[in-house]
Amino acid sequence: MTESARRLRVSILDDYQDVVRTLDCFSKLRGHDVTVFNDAVADVEVLAERLADADVLVLLRERTKIDEALLSRLPNLKLISQNGHIPHIDLDACTRHGVIAASALTSRPSYPTVEFTWGLILAAMRDIPLESAALRKGRWQSTVGLGLRGRTLGIYGLGRLGSMVARIGVAFGMEVLVWGRQGSLERAKDEGFQVAESRQELFEQSDVLSLHLRLNEGTTGLIGRDDLALMKPTALLVNTSRAELIRPGALAEALRAGRPGKAAVDVFEHEPVTDPDDPLVSLPNALCTPHLGFVERDNYEFAYGNAFDQIVAFAEGAPINVHNPDVLKRITRNEPRA
């Protein structure tokens, strides 16, 4: 921190693994007063109490919602800093309260998510977690899994990540079948992948169906119980994208009915999930992981590094990556907070 920079009270939220202090980029906050919280808190009263003195909040993706109810309780807050899209931050409320919302939208391909997707596919198809747990209890070979070669890998949404998952499927000797919006279909033809004749065919023919759709108004709840019922009883559904792509309760219901036979899921409608009796987590044919796809050290260095750069710039009086630029006019005119 330079001599001209302001010393700030920085609160970093939702550092579940207590990893932020071990990152190389953490040194960018040297000279500021930093508090790190490792738990997940949604209660506004609790958040308001613990963050009352904070000048800056650092968020990781969408783990904490920032709205009027919370902002009105944080009189000292000046900056919210993170990396990536910010649907969980009420920008109008931030502007009313004179709080800058800064987030770099630059991104690196999420190679860790692609790798993790394939980790889930291999683990689920060959029952690796179950067999490992059984071996620890003295049982030897209790299941017979399915290999990948010659089977059909369905890709719903052939964007950047979907394309990488598909190419790895080819390396495993799988037949790739694609469905999605027009851009996905055109990209599939360009890359030499087979395009399904219909959405129905994608569900019917896939031995492994991996979802790679962006979440928006058009894709929320896109997949329902009737779609899942089309899948083979030996098929695997994989979701490392967004839980909300599937209608609430539909996947658990489908798994209980046996179509598809298995699911591998890394995303949930309400996170974190800490209830072992969760309807999906508790199913024996669901391999569930706690949203680990993007959770990897290089990704964290990139995301937190951008967030910390924004704090440094703000402390120097030259904020960057501001998503509510009208707030800068209010600050310049020294207008009172709402």
C-alpha positions in Angstrom: 0.0 0.0 0.0 1.4 3.4 -1.0 1.6 6.3 1.4 -1.2 8.1 -0.4 -3.6 5.2 -0.3 -6.3 5.0 2.3 -6.2 2.3 5.0 -9.4 0.2 4.7 -11.2 -2.2 6.8 -11.8 -5.2 4.5 -14.1 -8.1 5.2 -13.8 -11.2 3.1 -16.9 -13.4 3.2 -17.5 -17.1 2.6 -13.9 -18.4 2.6 -15.1 -21.9 3.3 -11.7 -23.6 3.2 -9.8 -20.7 5.0 -7.6 -20.5 1.9 -7.6 -16.8 1.1 -4.7 -16.0 3.5 -2.5 -18.6 1.8 -2.9 -17.2 -1.8 -0.1 -15.2 -3.3 -2.5 -12.4 -4.3 -3.4 -11.8 -0.6 -0.2 -9.8 -0.3 -2.0 -7.0 -2.3 -4.0 -6.2 0.8 -0.9 -5.6 2.9 -1.4 -2.4 5.0 -5.2 -2.8 5.2 -7.1 -4.3 8.1 -8.5 -7.6 6.9 -11.0 -9.9 8.5 -11.9 -13.2 6.9 -15.1 -15.1 7.6 -15.2 -18.9 6.9 -18.8 -19.7 7.5 -21.8 -19.2 5.3 -24.4 -16.7 6.7 -27.6 -15.6 5.1 -29.2 -14.0 8.1 -29.2 -10.2 7.6 -29.1 -9.5 11.3 -25.9 -11.6 11.8 -24.3 -10.1 8.7 -25.1 -6.6 9.7 -23.6 -7.0 13.1 -20.4 -8.6 11.9 -19.9 -6.2 9.0 -20.9 -3.0 10.7 -17.4 -1.5 10.6 -16.4 -2.7 7.1 -15.3 -0.3 4.4 -15.0 -3.0 1.9 -16.7 -6.4 1.3 -15.0 -9.1 -0.8 -17.3 -11.7 -2.3 -16.6 -14.9 -4.1 -19.1 -15.4 -7.0 -22.7 -15.5 -5.7 -22.3 -16.9 -2.2 -23.8 -13.9 -0.4 -26.7 -11.7 -1.5 -26.3 -8.0 -1.2 -29.5 -6.1 -1.2 -31.3 -3.1 0.4 -32.0 -5.0 3.6 -28.3 -5.5 4.2 -26.9 -2.3 2.7 -29.2 -0.1 4.9 -27.5 -1.7 7.9 -23.9 -1.0 6.8 -23.2 2.7 7.2 -19.5 2.5 6.7 -19.5 0.4 3.5 -17.9 2.1 0.5 -16.9 -0.8 -1.9 -18.0 -4.3 -2.8 -15.3 -6.1 -4.8 -15.4 -9.4 -6.6 -14.7 -11.1 -9.9 -17.3 -12.1 -12.5 -21.0 -11.6 -12.9 -23.0 -10.0 -10.1 -26.7 -11.0 -10.3 -26.7 -11.3 -6.5 -25.8 -7.6 -6.0 -28.6 -4.9 -6.1 -26.8 -2.2 -8.1 -29.6 0.4 -7.6 -29.5 -0.1 -3.8 -25.7 0.2 -3.9 -26.0 3.5 -5.7 -28.6 4.8 -3.3 -26.2 4.0 -0.4 -23.1 5.4 -2.1 -21.5 2.0 -2.4 -19.3 1.2 -5.4 -19.9 -2.3 -6.9 -16.7 -3.4 -8.7 -16.3 -6.6 -10.5 -13.9 -7.6 -13.3 -15.8 -9.5 -16.0 -12.6 -10.8 -17.6 -12.4 -14.5 -17.3 -10.2 -17.5 -17.9 -11.6 -20.7 -19.3 -12.8 -22.8 -16.4 -10.5 -25.7 -17.1 -11.0 -26.9 -13.5 -14.7 -27.3 -14.1 -14.1 -29.3 -17.2 -11.7 -31.5 -15.4 -14.1 -31.9 -12.5 -16.9 -32.8 -14.9 -14.9 -35.7 -16.1 -13.9 -36.7 -12.6 -17.6 -37.0 -11.8 -18.3 -39.0 -15.0 -15.6 -41.5 -14.3 -16.4 -41.7 -10.6 -20.1 -42.3 -11.2 -19.9 -44.7 -14.1 -17.4 -46.9 -12.3 -18.8 -46.5 -8.8 -15.4 -45.3 -7.5 -16.6 -43.5 -4.3 -18.9 -46.4 -3.4 -16.1 -49.0 -4.0 -13.5 -47.0 -2.1 -15.9 -46.6 0.9 -16.7 -50.4 0.7 -13.0 -51.3 0.7 -12.5 -49.3 3.9 -15.2 -51.4 5.4 -13.6 -54.7 4.3 -15.7 -55.4 1.2 -14.1 -56.3 -2.1 -15.7 -55.5 -5.5 -19.4 -55.0 -4.8 -20.5 -53.4 -8.1 -19.9 -53.7 -11.8 -19.6 -50.3 -13.6 -19.8 -49.2 -17.2 -17.0 -48.1 -19.5 -17.1 -45.1 -21.8 -15.8 -46.3 -25.2 -18.5 -46.7 -27.8 -21.1 -45.0 -25.6 -22.9 -41.8 -26.4 -21.9 -38.6 -24.7 -24.8 -36.0 -24.8 -23.8 -32.4 -24.6 -26.7 -30.0 -23.9 -25.2 -26.6 -24.7 -22.0 -26.6 -26.8 -20.3 -23.4 -25.5 -16.7 -23.1 -24.4 -16.9 -25.6 -21.6 -19.3 -28.0 -23.4 -16.8 -28.1 -26.3 -13.9 -29.0 -24.1 -16.0 -31.7 -22.4 -17.0 -33.1 -25.8 -13.4 -33.2 -27.1 -12.3 -35.2 -24.0 -15.2 -37.6 -24.7 -13.9 -38.2 -28.2 -10.5 -39.1 -26.6 -12.3 -41.7 -24.6 -13.8 -43.2 -27.7 -17.3 -41.9 -27.1 -19.8 -40.8 -29.7 -20.7 -37.1 -29.1 -24.4 -36.0 -29.6 -25.2 -32.3 -29.3 -28.3 -30.3 -28.7 -28.9 -26.6 -27.7 -29.6 -23.3 -29.3 -28.7 -22.5 -32.9 -25.2 -21.4 -31.9 -24.5 -24.8 -30.3 -25.8 -26.7 -33.3 -23.7 -24.7 -35.7 -20.6 -25.1 -33.5 -21.3 -28.9 -33.4 -21.3 -29.1 -37.2 -18.1 -27.0 -37.4 -16.3 -29.3 -34.9 -17.6 -32.5 -36.5 -20.0 -33.6 -33.7 -23.3 -35.2 -34.4 -26.4 -33.0 -33.9 -29.4 -34.7 -32.4 -32.5 -34.7 -34.5 -34.5 -33.3 -31.6 -34.2 -32.5 -27.9 -36.1 -35.7 -27.2 -33.4 -37.7 -29.0 -30.7 -36.2 -26.9 -32.3 -37.5 -23.7 -33.2 -40.9 -25.2 -29.8 -41.7 -26.7 -27.3 -40.3 -24.2 -25.5 -42.7 -22.0 -23.9 -39.8 -20.3 -25.7 -36.4 -20.6 -23.7 -33.4 -19.4 -25.4 -30.0 -19.0 -23.5 -26.9 -20.1 -26.2 -24.2 -20.4 -26.1 -20.6 -19.2 -28.8 -19.8 -16.6 -31.2 -17.2 -17.7 -35.0 -16.7 -18.0 -35.1 -19.0 -21.0 -33.2 -21.9 -19.3 -34.4 -21.7 -15.8 -36.5 -24.9 -15.2 -35.9 -25.9 -18.8 -35.5 -29.6 -17.9 -38.4 -31.4 -16.2 -39.5 -34.8 -15.0 -40.8 -35.8 -18.5 -37.4 -35.1 -20.1 -35.6 -37.1 -17.5 -38.0 -40.0 -17.9 -36.8 -40.4 -21.5 -33.3 -41.3 -20.4 -32.1 -44.9 -20.2 -32.1 -46.7 -16.8 -28.3 -47.1 -17.3 -27.7 -43.5 -18.2 -25.9 -40.8 -16.1 -27.0 -37.2 -15.9 -24.1 -34.7 -15.0 -24.7 -31.2 -13.9 -21.8 -28.9 -13.1 -23.5 -25.8 -14.5 -26.5 -24.6 -12.5 -29.1 -26.5 -10.5 -31.9 -24.2 -11.6 -31.7 -25.6 -15.1 -33.7 -28.5 -13.7 -37.1 -27.9 -12.2 -37.2 -28.2 -8.4 -37.5 -31.8 -7.2 -37.5 -33.3 -10.7 -34.1 -34.9 -10.6 -34.6 -36.6 -7.2 -38.0 -37.9 -8.4 -36.5 -39.2 -11.6 -33.7 -41.0 -9.8 -36.1 -42.6 -7.5 -38.0 -43.8 -10.6 -34.8 -45.2 -12.1 -34.6 -43.0 -15.2 -31.8 -41.9 -15.4 -30.1 -44.6 -13.4 -27.6 -42.2 -11.9 -26.8 -38.5 -11.5 -23.5 -36.7 -10.7 -24.3 -33.2 -9.4 -22.0 -30.4 -8.2 -24.6 -27.6 -8.0 -27.7 -27.0 -5.8 -30.6 -24.5 -5.7 -29.6 -23.4 -2.2 -26.0 -23.5 -1.2 -24.3 -24.5 0.9 -26.1 -27.8 1.5 -25.3 -29.1 5.0 -28.3 -31.5 5.5 -27.3 -35.1 4.9 -31.0 -35.9 4.5 -31.3 -33.5 1.6 -33.6 -35.2 -1.0 -30.9 -35.4 -3.6 -27.8 -35.9 -1.4 -29.4 -38.8 0.4 -30.1 -40.9 -2.8 -27.7 -43.8 -3.3 -27.7 -43.3 -7.1 -26.7 -39.6 -6.8 -23.0 -38.6 -6.6 -23.1 -35.2 -5.0 -20.2 -32.8 -4.4 -20.2 -29.4 -2.8 -19.8 -27.1 -5.8 -16.1 -27.8 -6.3 -16.0 -27.4 -10.1 -14.4 -23.9 -10.0 -12.8 -24.4 -6.6 -9.1 -24.7 -7.5 -6.1 -22.7 -6.5 -5.3 -21.1 -9.8 -8.9 -20.0 -10.2 -8.9 -18.5 -6.7 -5.6 -16.6 -7.5 -7.3 -15.2 -10.6 -10.7 -14.3 -9.0 -9.4 -12.9 -5.7 -6.5 -11.2 -7.5 -8.9 -9.2 -9.5 -11.0 -8.4 -6.5 -7.9 -7.2 -4.5 -6.7 -5.1 -7.5 -10.0 -3.3 -7.4 -9.5 -2.6 -3.7 -6.0 -1.2 -4.3 -7.3 1.0 -7.1 -10.1 2.3 -4.8 -7.7 3.0 -2.0 -5.7 5.1 -4.4 -8.7 7.1 -5.4 -9.2 5.6 -8.9 -11.8 2.9 -8.7 -11.9 0.4 -11.6 -14.5 -2.1 -13.0 -17.4 -0.1 -11.6 -20.8 -1.5 -12.4 -22.8 1.4 -11.0 -21.0 4.4 -12.4 -23.7 6.8 -11.2 -22.5 6.3 -7.7 -19.2 8.1 -8.6 -21.2 11.3 -9.3 -22.9 11.0 -5.9 -19.5 10.5 -4.2 -18.0 13.5 -6.1 -20.9 15.7 -5.0 -20.7 14.3 -1.5 -24.3 13.4 -1.4 -25.6 11.7 1.7 -26.4 8.0 1.7 -30.0 6.9 1.4 
